[in-house]
Amino acid sequence: LHKVTASFNNLLSLSKSFQVMRFSEYAEPHFGTRVVKGPDWKYRERQIPPGTYGTVTRQVNNGMIQVRWSNGISERYRWGMDGCYDVVPAFPPPEKKPEST
């Protein structure tokens, strides 16, 4: 029981570390970064269903980025503006479909 408790505590500690680190990883979005809706998403579903992937198409300014979603919609979203993230990197990135031969 002691080993199980120790392992659980290690996992819990690791999980908390990732939560603390997550926003520092979002500092600089690059063209082509794959994203999903983030913790500060405020647009309801607004034509972007859950599980939809987007791609950063440009950095606008003042903590805003342009994203083109897989359904073709392109909009601006907060990426650090006022400490808010409407979108975040997709982890793990979506798998590429195998090419037909």
Phi and psi restraints in degrees (range 20) as a CNS / XPLOR table:
assign (resid 1 and name C) (resid 2 and name N)
       (resid 2 and name CA) (resid 2 and name C) 1.0 -60.4 20.0 2
assign (resid 2 and name N) (resid 2 and name CA)
       (resid 2 and name C) (resid 3 and name N) 1.0 -42.4 20.0 2
assign (resid 2 and name C) (resid 3 and name N)
       (resid 3 and name CA) (resid 3 and name C) 1.0 -64.7 20.0 2
assign (resid 3 and name N) (resid 3 and name CA)
       (resid 3 and name C) (resid 4 and name N) 1.0 -40.5 20.0 2
assign (resid 3 and name C) (resid 4 and name N)
       (resid 4 and name CA) (resid 4 and name C) 1.0 -64.5 20.0 2
assign (resid 4 and name N) (resid 4 and name CA)
       (resid 4 and name C) (resid 5 and name N) 1.0 -44.4 20.0 2
assign (resid 4 and name C) (resid 5 and name N)
       (resid 5 and name CA) (resid 5 and name C) 1.0 -62.9 20.0 2
assign (resid 5 and name N) (resid 5 and name CA)
       (resid 5 and name C) (resid 6 and name N) 1.0 -43.5 20.0 2
assign (resid 5 and name C) (resid 6 and name N)
       (resid 6 and name CA) (resid 6 and name C) 1.0 -62.9 20.0 2
assign (resid 6 and name N) (resid 6 and name CA)
       (resid 6 and name C) (resid 7 and name N) 1.0 -43.1 20.0 2
assign (resid 6 and name C) (resid 7 and name N)
       (resid 7 and name CA) (resid 7 and name C) 1.0 -63.3 20.0 2
assign (resid 7 and name N) (resid 7 and name CA)
       (resid 7 and name C) (resid 8 and name N) 1.0 -43.1 20.0 2
assign (resid 7 and name C) (resid 8 and name N)
       (resid 8 and name CA) (resid 8 and name C) 1.0 -61.7 20.0 2
assign (resid 8 and name N) (resid 8 and name CA)
       (resid 8 and name C) (resid 9 and name N) 1.0 -44.1 20.0 2
assign (resid 8 and name C) (resid 9 and name N)
       (resid 9 and name CA) (resid 9 and name C) 1.0 -62.7 20.0 2
assign (resid 9 and name N) (resid 9 and name CA)
       (resid 9 and name C) (resid 10 and name N) 1.0 -37.7 20.0 2
assign (resid 9 and name C) (resid 10 and name N)
       (resid 10 and name CA) (resid 10 and name C) 1.0 -63.9 20.0 2
assign (resid 10 and name N) (resid 10 and name CA)
       (resid 10 and name C) (resid 11 and name N) 1.0 -43.5 20.0 2
assign (resid 10 and name C) (resid 11 and name N)
       (resid 11 and name CA) (resid 11 and name C) 1.0 -63.5 20.0 2
assign (resid 11 and name N) (resid 11 and name CA)
       (resid 11 and name C) (resid 12 and name N) 1.0 -41.8 20.0 2
assign (resid 11 and name C) (resid 12 and name N)
       (resid 12 and name CA) (resid 12 and name C) 1.0 -62.7 20.0 2
assign (resid 12 and name N) (resid 12 and name CA)
       (resid 12 and name C) (resid 13 and name N) 1.0 -43.1 20.0 2
assign (resid 12 and name C) (resid 13 and name N)
       (resid 13 and name CA) (resid 13 and name C) 1.0 -63.1 20.0 2
assign (resid 13 and name N) (resid 13 and name CA)
       (resid 13 and name C) (resid 14 and name N) 1.0 -43.4 20.0 2
assign (resid 13 and name C) (resid 14 and name N)
       (resid 14 and name CA) (resid 14 and name C) 1.0 -63.2 20.0 2
assign (resid 14 and name N) (resid 14 and name CA)
       (resid 14 and name C) (resid 15 and name N) 1.0 -42.3 20.0 2
assign (resid 14 and name C) (resid 15 and name N)
       (resid 15 and name CA) (resid 15 and name C) 1.0 -60.7 20.0 2
assign (resid 15 and name N) (resid 15 and name CA)
       (resid 15 and name C) (resid 16 and name N) 1.0 -43.5 20.0 2
assign (resid 15 and name C) (resid 16 and name N)
       (resid 16 and name CA) (resid 16 and name C) 1.0 -64.1 20.0 2
assign (resid 16 and name N) (resid 16 and name CA)
       (resid 16 and name C) (resid 17 and name N) 1.0 -37.0 20.0 2
assign (resid 16 and name C) (resid 17 and name N)
       (resid 17 and name CA) (resid 17 and name C) 1.0 -62.0 20.0 2
assign (resid 17 and name N) (resid 17 and name CA)
       (resid 17 and name C) (resid 18 and name N) 1.0 -43.3 20.0 2
assign (resid 17 and name C) (resid 18 and name N)
       (resid 18 and name CA) (resid 18 and name C) 1.0 -64.2 20.0 2
assign (resid 18 and name N) (resid 18 and name CA)
       (resid 18 and name C) (resid 19 and name N) 1.0 -38.7 20.0 2
assign (resid 18 and name C) (resid 19 and name N)
       (resid 19 and name CA) (resid 19 and name C) 1.0 -63.9 20.0 2
assign (resid 19 and name N) (resid 19 and name CA)
       (resid 19 and name C) (resid 20 and name N) 1.0 -39.6 20.0 2
assign (resid 19 and name C) (resid 20 and name N)
       (resid 20 and name CA) (resid 20 and name C) 1.0 -68.9 20.0 2
assign (resid 20 and name N) (resid 20 and name CA)
       (resid 20 and name C) (resid 21 and name N) 1.0 -38.6 20.0 2
assign (resid 20 and name C) (resid 21 and name N)
       (resid 21 and name CA) (resid 21 and name C) 1.0 -77.5 20.0 2
assign (resid 21 and name N) (resid 21 and name CA)
       (resid 21 and name C) (resid 22 and name N) 1.0 -22.4 20.0 2
assign (resid 21 and name C) (resid 22 and name N)
       (resid 22 and name CA) (resid 22 and name C) 1.0 -56.2 20.0 2
assign (resid 22 and name N) (resid 22 and name CA)
       (resid 22 and name C) (resid 23 and name N) 1.0 -40.4 20.0 2
assign (resid 22 and name C) (resid 23 and name N)
       (resid 23 and name CA) (resid 23 and name C) 1.0 -75.8 20.0 2
assign (resid 23 and name N) (resid 23 and name CA)
       (resid 23 and name C) (resid 24 and name N) 1.0 -26.9 20.0 2
assign (resid 23 and name C) (resid 24 and name N)
       (resid 24 and name CA) (resid 24 and name C) 1.0 -65.3 20.0 2
assign (resid 24 and name N) (resid 24 and name CA)
       (resid 24 and name C) (resid 25 and name N) 1.0 -25.6 20.0 2
assign (resid 24 and name C) (resid 25 and name N)
       (resid 25 and name CA) (resid 25 and name C) 1.0 -76.5 20.0 2
assign (resid 25 and name N) (resid 25 and name CA)
       (resid 25 and name C) (resid 26 and name N) 1.0 -13.4 20.0 2
assign (resid 25 and name C) (resid 26 and name N)
       (resid 26 and name CA) (resid 26 and name C) 1.0 -94.4 20.0 2
assign (resid 26 and name N) (resid 26 and name CA)
       (resid 26 and name C) (resid 27 and name N) 1.0 8.9 20.0 2
assign (resid 26 and name C) (resid 27 and name N)
       (resid 27 and name CA) (resid 27 and name C) 1.0 -57.2 20.0 2
assign (resid 27 and name N) (resid 27 and name CA)
       (resid 27 and name C) (resid 28 and name N) 1.0 -45.0 20.0 2
assign (resid 27 and name C) (resid 28 and name N)
       (resid 28 and name CA) (resid 28 and name C) 1.0 -128.4 20.0 2
assign (resid 28 and name N) (resid 28 and name CA)
       (resid 28 and name C) (resid 29 and name N) 1.0 97.2 20.0 2
assign (resid 28 and name C) (resid 29 and name N)
       (resid 29 and name CA) (resid 29 and name C) 1.0 -73.3 20.0 2
assign (resid 29 and name N) (resid 29 and name CA)
       (resid 29 and name C) (resid 30 and name N) 1.0 139.3 20.0 2
assign (resid 29 and name C) (resid 30 and name N)
       (resid 30 and name CA) (resid 30 and name C) 1.0 -109.5 20.0 2
assign (resid 30 and name N) (resid 30 and name CA)
       (resid 30 and name C) (resid 31 and name N) 1.0 155.8 20.0 2
assign (resid 30 and name C) (resid 31 and name N)
       (resid 31 and name CA) (resid 31 and name C) 1.0 -52.7 20.0 2
assign (resid 31 and name N) (resid 31 and name CA)
       (resid 31 and name C) (resid 32 and name N) 1.0 129.7 20.0 2
assign (resid 31 and name C) (resid 32 and name N)
       (resid 32 and name CA) (resid 32 and name C) 1.0 93.8 20.0 2
assign (resid 32 and name N) (resid 32 and name CA)
       (resid 32 and name C) (resid 33 and name N) 1.0 -7.1 20.0 2
assign (resid 32 and name C) (resid 33 and name N)
       (resid 33 and name CA) (resid 33 and name C) 1.0 -61.7 20.0 2
assign (resid 33 and name N) (resid 33 and name CA)
       (resid 33 and name C) (resid 34 and name N) 1.0 130.2 20.0 2
assign (resid 33 and name C) (resid 34 and name N)
       (resid 34 and name CA) (resid 34 and name C) 1.0 -83.8 20.0 2
assign (resid 34 and name N) (resid 34 and name CA)
       (resid 34 and name C) (resid 35 and name N) 1.0 134.9 20.0 2
assign (resid 34 and name C) (resid 35 and name N)
       (resid 35 and name CA) (resid 35 and name C) 1.0 -133.4 20.0 2
assign (resid 35 and name N) (resid 35 and name CA)
       (resid 35 and name C) (resid 36 and name N) 1.0 162.5 20.0 2
assign (resid 35 and name C) (resid 36 and name N)
       (resid 36 and name CA) (resid 36 and name C) 1.0 -133.3 20.0 2
assign (resid 36 and name N) (resid 36 and name CA)
       (resid 36 and name C) (resid 37 and name N) 1.0 172.3 20.0 2
assign (resid 36 and name C) (resid 37 and name N)
       (resid 37 and name CA) (resid 37 and name C) 1.0 -57.4 20.0 2
assign (resid 37 and name N) (resid 37 and name CA)
       (resid 37 and name C) (resid 38 and name N) 1.0 140.1 20.0 2
assign (resid 37 and name C) (resid 38 and name N)
       (resid 38 and name CA) (resid 38 and name C) 1.0 -103.4 20.0 2
assign (resid 38 and name N) (resid 38 and name CA)
       (resid 38 and name C) (resid 39 and name N) 1.0 -175.7 20.0 2
assign (resid 38 and name C) (resid 39 and name N)
       (resid 39 and name CA) (resid 39 and name C) 1.0 -67.8 20.0 2
assign (resid 39 and name N) (resid 39 and name CA)
       (resid 39 and name C) (resid 40 and name N) 1.0 -19.8 20.0 2
assign (resid 39 and name C) (resid 40 and name N)
       (resid 40 and name CA) (resid 40 and name C) 1.0 -107.1 20.0 2
assign (resid 40 and name N) (resid 40 and name CA)
       (resid 40 and name C) (resid 41 and name N) 1.0 17.1 20.0 2
assign (resid 40 and name C) (resid 41 and name N)
       (resid 41 and name CA) (resid 41 and name C) 1.0 -55.0 20.0 2
assign (resid 41 and name N) (resid 41 and name CA)
       (resid 41 and name C) (resid 42 and name N) 1.0 126.9 20.0 2
assign (resid 41 and name C) (resid 42 and name N)
       (resid 42 and name CA) (resid 42 and name C) 1.0 -126.6 20.0 2
assign (resid 42 and name N) (resid 42 and name CA)
       (resid 42 and name C) (resid 43 and name N) 1.0 17.0 20.0 2
assign (resid 42 and name C) (resid 43 and name N)
       (resid 43 and name CA) (resid 43 and name C) 1.0 -107.8 20.0 2
assign (resid 43 and name N) (resid 43 and name CA)
       (resid 43 and name C) (resid 44 and name N) 1.0 21.4 20.0 2
assign (resid 43 and name C) (resid 44 and name N)
       (resid 44 and name CA) (resid 44 and name C) 1.0 53.4 20.0 2
assign (resid 44 and name N) (resid 44 and name CA)
       (resid 44 and name C) (resid 45 and name N) 1.0 -141.6 20.0 2
assign (resid 44 and name C) (resid 45 and name N)
       (resid 45 and name CA) (resid 45 and name C) 1.0 -86.4 20.0 2
assign (resid 45 and name N) (resid 45 and name CA)
       (resid 45 and name C) (resid 46 and name N) 1.0 -28.9 20.0 2
assign (resid 45 and name C) (resid 46 and name N)
       (resid 46 and name CA) (resid 46 and name C) 1.0 29.7 20.0 2
assign (resid 46 and name N) (resid 46 and name CA)
       (resid 46 and name C) (resid 47 and name N) 1.0 51.4 20.0 2
assign (resid 46 and name C) (resid 47 and name N)
       (resid 47 and name CA) (resid 47 and name C) 1.0 68.2 20.0 2
assign (resid 47 and name N) (resid 47 and name CA)
       (resid 47 and name C) (resid 48 and name N) 1.0 9.2 20.0 2
assign (resid 47 and name C) (resid 48 and name N)
       (resid 48 and name CA) (resid 48 and name C) 1.0 -117.8 20.0 2
assign (resid 48 and name N) (resid 48 and name CA)
       (resid 48 and name C) (resid 49 and name N) 1.0 93.4 20.0 2
assign (resid 48 and name C) (resid 49 and name N)
       (resid 49 and name CA) (resid 49 and name C) 1.0 -65.6 20.0 2
assign (resid 49 and name N) (resid 49 and name CA)
       (resid 49 and name C) (resid 50 and name N) 1.0 155.8 20.0 2
assign (resid 49 and name C) (resid 50 and name N)
       (resid 50 and name CA) (resid 50 and name C) 1.0 -56.0 20.0 2
assign (resid 50 and name N) (resid 50 and name CA)
       (resid 50 and name C) (resid 51 and name N) 1.0 142.6 20.0 2
assign (resid 50 and name C) (resid 51 and name N)
       (resid 51 and name CA) (resid 51 and name C) 1.0 85.4 20.0 2
assign (resid 51 and name N) (resid 51 and name CA)
       (resid 51 and name C) (resid 52 and name N) 1.0 0.6 20.0 2
assign (resid 51 and name C) (resid 52 and name N)
       (resid 52 and name CA) (resid 52 and name C) 1.0 -79.3 20.0 2
assign (resid 52 and name N) (resid 52 and name CA)
       (resid 52 and name C) (resid 53 and name N) 1.0 135.7 20.0 2
assign (resid 52 and name C) (resid 53 and name N)
       (resid 53 and name CA) (resid 53 and name C) 1.0 -97.5 20.0 2
assign (resid 53 and name N) (resid 53 and name CA)
       (resid 53 and name C) (resid 54 and name N) 1.0 144.9 20.0 2
assign (resid 53 and name C) (resid 54 and name N)
       (resid 54 and name CA) (resid 54 and name C) 1.0 -124.4 20.0 2
assign (resid 54 and name N) (resid 54 and name CA)
       (resid 54 and name C) (resid 55 and name N) 1.0 168.6 20.0 2
assign (resid 54 and name C) (resid 55 and name N)
       (resid 55 and name CA) (resid 55 and name C) 1.0 -130.2 20.0 2
assign (resid 55 and name N) (resid 55 and name CA)
       (resid 55 and name C) (resid 56 and name N) 1.0 130.2 20.0 2
assign (resid 55 and name C) (resid 56 and name N)
       (resid 56 and name CA) (resid 56 and name C) 1.0 -66.3 20.0 2
assign (resid 56 and name N) (resid 56 and name CA)
       (resid 56 and name C) (resid 57 and name N) 1.0 124.1 20.0 2
assign (resid 56 and name C) (resid 57 and name N)
       (resid 57 and name CA) (resid 57 and name C) 1.0 -104.3 20.0 2
assign (resid 57 and name N) (resid 57 and name CA)
       (resid 57 and name C) (resid 58 and name N) 1.0 -21.8 20.0 2
assign (resid 57 and name C) (resid 58 and name N)
       (resid 58 and name CA) (resid 58 and name C) 1.0 -172.1 20.0 2
assign (resid 58 and name N) (resid 58 and name CA)
       (resid 58 and name C) (resid 59 and name N) 1.0 156.4 20.0 2
assign (resid 58 and name C) (resid 59 and name N)
       (resid 59 and name CA) (resid 59 and name C) 1.0 -89.7 20.0 2
assign (resid 59 and name N) (resid 59 and name CA)
       (resid 59 and name C) (resid 60 and name N) 1.0 126.1 20.0 2
assign (resid 59 and name C) (resid 60 and name N)
       (resid 60 and name CA) (resid 60 and name C) 1.0 -82.6 20.0 2
assign (resid 60 and name N) (resid 60 and name CA)
       (resid 60 and name C) (resid 61 and name N) 1.0 -82.1 20.0 2
assign (resid 60 and name C) (resid 61 and name N)
       (resid 61 and name CA) (resid 61 and name C) 1.0 175.1 20.0 2
assign (resid 61 and name N) (resid 61 and name CA)
       (resid 61 and name C) (resid 62 and name N) 1.0 171.4 20.0 2
assign (resid 61 and name C) (resid 62 and name N)
       (resid 62 and name CA) (resid 62 and name C) 1.0 50.6 20.0 2
assign (resid 62 and name N) (resid 62 and name CA)
       (resid 62 and name C) (resid 63 and name N) 1.0 39.7 20.0 2
assign (resid 62 and name C) (resid 63 and name N)
       (resid 63 and name CA) (resid 63 and name C) 1.0 78.6 20.0 2
assign (resid 63 and name N) (resid 63 and name CA)
       (resid 63 and name C) (resid 64 and name N) 1.0 22.2 20.0 2
assign (resid 63 and name C) (resid 64 and name N)
       (resid 64 and name CA) (resid 64 and name C) 1.0 -117.1 20.0 2
assign (resid 64 and name N) (resid 64 and name CA)
       (resid 64 and name C) (resid 65 and name N) 1.0 145.7 20.0 2
assign (resid 64 and name C) (resid 65 and name N)
       (resid 65 and name CA) (resid 65 and name C) 1.0 -132.2 20.0 2
assign (resid 65 and name N) (resid 65 and name CA)
       (resid 65 and name C) (resid 66 and name N) 1.0 159.1 20.0 2
assign (resid 65 and name C) (resid 66 and name N)
       (resid 66 and name CA) (resid 66 and name C) 1.0 -100.6 20.0 2
assign (resid 66 and name N) (resid 66 and name CA)
       (resid 66 and name C) (resid 67 and name N) 1.0 132.2 20.0 2
assign (resid 66 and name C) (resid 67 and name N)
       (resid 67 and name CA) (resid 67 and name C) 1.0 -126.8 20.0 2
assign (resid 67 and name N) (resid 67 and name CA)
       (resid 67 and name C) (resid 68 and name N) 1.0 134.3 20.0 2
assign (resid 67 and name C) (resid 68 and name N)
       (resid 68 and name CA) (resid 68 and name C) 1.0 -106.8 20.0 2
assign (resid 68 and name N) (resid 68 and name CA)
       (resid 68 and name C) (resid 69 and name N) 1.0 122.3 20.0 2
assign (resid 68 and name C) (resid 69 and name N)
       (resid 69 and name CA) (resid 69 and name C) 1.0 -85.0 20.0 2
assign (resid 69 and name N) (resid 69 and name CA)
       (resid 69 and name C) (resid 70 and name N) 1.0 160.6 20.0 2
assign (resid 69 and name C) (resid 70 and name N)
       (resid 70 and name CA) (resid 70 and name C) 1.0 -64.0 20.0 2
assign (resid 70 and name N) (resid 70 and name CA)
       (resid 70 and name C) (resid 71 and name N) 1.0 -16.5 20.0 2
assign (resid 70 and name C) (resid 71 and name N)
       (resid 71 and name CA) (resid 71 and name C) 1.0 -92.2 20.0 2
assign (resid 71 and name N) (resid 71 and name CA)
       (resid 71 and name C) (resid 72 and name N) 1.0 7.7 20.0 2
assign (resid 71 and name C) (resid 72 and name N)
       (resid 72 and name CA) (resid 72 and name C) 1.0 96.1 20.0 2
assign (resid 72 and name N) (resid 72 and name CA)
       (resid 72 and name C) (resid 73 and name N) 1.0 -12.3 20.0 2
assign (resid 72 and name C) (resid 73 and name N)
       (resid 73 and name CA) (resid 73 and name C) 1.0 -74.3 20.0 2
assign (resid 73 and name N) (resid 73 and name CA)
       (resid 73 and name C) (resid 74 and name N) 1.0 138.0 20.0 2
assign (resid 73 and name C) (resid 74 and name N)
       (resid 74 and name CA) (resid 74 and name C) 1.0 -126.1 20.0 2
assign (resid 74 and name N) (resid 74 and name CA)
       (resid 74 and name C) (resid 75 and name N) 1.0 125.1 20.0 2
assign (resid 74 and name C) (resid 75 and name N)
       (resid 75 and name CA) (resid 75 and name C) 1.0 -144.0 20.0 2
assign (resid 75 and name N) (resid 75 and name CA)
       (resid 75 and name C) (resid 76 and name N) 1.0 167.5 20.0 2
assign (resid 75 and name C) (resid 76 and name N)
       (resid 76 and name CA) (resid 76 and name C) 1.0 -97.6 20.0 2
assign (resid 76 and name N) (resid 76 and name CA)
       (resid 76 and name C) (resid 77 and name N) 1.0 143.1 20.0 2
assign (resid 76 and name C) (resid 77 and name N)
       (resid 77 and name CA) (resid 77 and name C) 1.0 -139.7 20.0 2
assign (resid 77 and name N) (resid 77 and name CA)
       (resid 77 and name C) (resid 78 and name N) 1.0 158.5 20.0 2
assign (resid 77 and name C) (resid 78 and name N)
       (resid 78 and name CA) (resid 78 and name C) 1.0 -76.6 20.0 2
assign (resid 78 and name N) (resid 78 and name CA)
       (resid 78 and name C) (resid 79 and name N) 1.0 132.2 20.0 2
assign (resid 78 and name C) (resid 79 and name N)
       (resid 79 and name CA) (resid 79 and name C) 1.0 -133.3 20.0 2
assign (resid 79 and name N) (resid 79 and name CA)
       (resid 79 and name C) (resid 80 and name N) 1.0 76.0 20.0 2
assign (resid 79 and name C) (resid 80 and name N)
       (resid 80 and name CA) (resid 80 and name C) 1.0 102.3 20.0 2
assign (resid 80 and name N) (resid 80 and name CA)
       (resid 80 and name C) (resid 81 and name N) 1.0 -13.0 20.0 2
assign (resid 80 and name C) (resid 81 and name N)
       (resid 81 and name CA) (resid 81 and name C) 1.0 -61.6 20.0 2
assign (resid 81 and name N) (resid 81 and name CA)
       (resid 81 and name C) (resid 82 and name N) 1.0 124.9 20.0 2
assign (resid 81 and name C) (resid 82 and name N)
       (resid 82 and name CA) (resid 82 and name C) 1.0 55.1 20.0 2
assign (resid 82 and name N) (resid 82 and name CA)
       (resid 82 and name C) (resid 83 and name N) 1.0 27.5 20.0 2
assign (resid 82 and name C) (resid 83 and name N)
       (resid 83 and name CA) (resid 83 and name C) 1.0 74.1 20.0 2
assign (resid 83 and name N) (resid 83 and name CA)
       (resid 83 and name C) (resid 84 and name N) 1.0 15.3 20.0 2
assign (resid 83 and name C) (resid 84 and name N)
       (resid 84 and name CA) (resid 84 and name C) 1.0 -107.7 20.0 2
assign (resid 84 and name N) (resid 84 and name CA)
       (resid 84 and name C) (resid 85 and name N) 1.0 146.0 20.0 2
assign (resid 84 and name C) (resid 85 and name N)
       (resid 85 and name CA) (resid 85 and name C) 1.0 -129.9 20.0 2
assign (resid 85 and name N) (resid 85 and name CA)
       (resid 85 and name C) (resid 86 and name N) 1.0 100.9 20.0 2
assign (resid 85 and name C) (resid 86 and name N)
       (resid 86 and name CA) (resid 86 and name C) 1.0 -71.8 20.0 2
assign (resid 86 and name N) (resid 86 and name CA)
       (resid 86 and name C) (resid 87 and name N) 1.0 -30.1 20.0 2
assign (resid 86 and name C) (resid 87 and name N)
       (resid 87 and name CA) (resid 87 and name C) 1.0 -130.6 20.0 2
assign (resid 87 and name N) (resid 87 and name CA)
       (resid 87 and name C) (resid 88 and name N) 1.0 154.3 20.0 2
assign (resid 87 and name C) (resid 88 and name N)
       (resid 88 and name CA) (resid 88 and name C) 1.0 -138.4 20.0 2
assign (resid 88 and name N) (resid 88 and name CA)
       (resid 88 and name C) (resid 89 and name N) 1.0 162.6 20.0 2
assign (resid 88 and name C) (resid 89 and name N)
       (resid 89 and name CA) (resid 89 and name C) 1.0 -58.1 20.0 2
assign (resid 89 and name N) (resid 89 and name CA)
       (resid 89 and name C) (resid 90 and name N) 1.0 144.2 20.0 2
assign (resid 89 and name C) (resid 90 and name N)
       (resid 90 and name CA) (resid 90 and name C) 1.0 -81.7 20.0 2
assign (resid 90 and name N) (resid 90 and name CA)
       (resid 90 and name C) (resid 91 and name N) 1.0 115.4 20.0 2
assign (resid 90 and name C) (resid 91 and name N)
       (resid 91 and name CA) (resid 91 and name C) 1.0 -120.5 20.0 2
assign (resid 91 and name N) (resid 91 and name CA)
       (resid 91 and name C) (resid 92 and name N) 1.0 126.2 20.0 2
assign (resid 91 and name C) (resid 92 and name N)
       (resid 92 and name CA) (resid 92 and name C) 1.0 -71.7 20.0 2
assign (resid 92 and name N) (resid 92 and name CA)
       (resid 92 and name C) (resid 93 and name N) 1.0 159.6 20.0 2
assign (resid 92 and name C) (resid 93 and name N)
       (resid 93 and name CA) (resid 93 and name C) 1.0 -60.5 20.0 2
assign (resid 93 and name N) (resid 93 and name CA)
       (resid 93 and name C) (resid 94 and name N) 1.0 151.9 20.0 2
assign (resid 93 and name C) (resid 94 and name N)
       (resid 94 and name CA) (resid 94 and name C) 1.0 -62.1 20.0 2
assign (resid 94 and name N) (resid 94 and name CA)
       (resid 94 and name C) (resid 95 and name N) 1.0 144.2 20.0 2
assign (resid 94 and name C) (resid 95 and name N)
       (resid 95 and name CA) (resid 95 and name C) 1.0 -73.6 20.0 2
assign (resid 95 and name N) (resid 95 and name CA)
       (resid 95 and name C) (resid 96 and name N) 1.0 143.7 20.0 2
assign (resid 95 and name C) (resid 96 and name N)
       (resid 96 and name CA) (resid 96 and name C) 1.0 -79.3 20.0 2
assign (resid 96 and name N) (resid 96 and name CA)
       (resid 96 and name C) (resid 97 and name N) 1.0 141.3 20.0 2
assign (resid 96 and name C) (resid 97 and name N)
       (resid 97 and name CA) (resid 97 and name C) 1.0 -71.6 20.0 2
assign (resid 97 and name N) (resid 97 and name CA)
       (resid 97 and name C) (resid 98 and name N) 1.0 139.2 20.0 2
assign (resid 97 and name C) (resid 98 and name N)
       (resid 98 and name CA) (resid 98 and name C) 1.0 -63.3 20.0 2
assign (resid 98 and name N) (resid 98 and name CA)
       (resid 98 and name C) (resid 99 and name N) 1.0 141.8 20.0 2
assign (resid 98 and name C) (resid 99 and name N)
       (resid 99 and name CA) (resid 99 and name C) 1.0 -75.3 20.0 2
assign (resid 99 and name N) (resid 99 and name CA)
       (resid 99 and name C) (resid 100 and name N) 1.0 139.9 20.0 2
assign (resid 99 and name C) (resid 100 and name N)
       (resid 100 and name CA) (resid 100 and name C) 1.0 -75.9 20.0 2
assign (resid 100 and name N) (resid 100 and name CA)
       (resid 100 and name C) (resid 101 and name N) 1.0 142.3 20.0 2
